[in-house]
Amino acid sequence: MERKKRIVITKPGLDGHDRGAKVVSKALADAGFEVVYTGKFQTPEQVVFTAIQENADAIGVSLLSGAHMTLFRKIIDLLKEKRADNIVVFGGGVIMDEDIPKLKEMGVAEIFTPGTGMGKIVEFVQNIPVRA
């Protein structure tokens, strides 16, 4: 039997608005995934450490602060450094349309902007492979 997918949801940086992260966490848990919510004010190092320790299949990053280019880059770089770049990174929040292709180019699998239905996020996570 295949294990349940494990998803780490996080709020890196100084943005304290975590309602979206909590809603996504609940939707993913209700869909049958194991979800670890790290809480607010996480550093990229803490996010990557948690994902590796929890044997996560993916990291969902919620950002509203405008620091998405810097924080996603640091998370992606740390995953590569730790040889854990097979952990899928996705995210959401207030992210400018022109930044989305740049984020995908750096390795972010998907970006969900405000108003995205939970079903679309759940479907995306369902298609993430389970890590060995």
Secondary structure by P-SEA (a helix, b strand, c coil): ccccbbbbbbbcccccccaaaaaaaaaaaaaccccccccccccaaaaaaaaaaacccbbbbbbcccaaaaaaaaaaaaaaaaccccccccccccccccaaaaaaaacccccccccccaaaaaaaaaaccccc
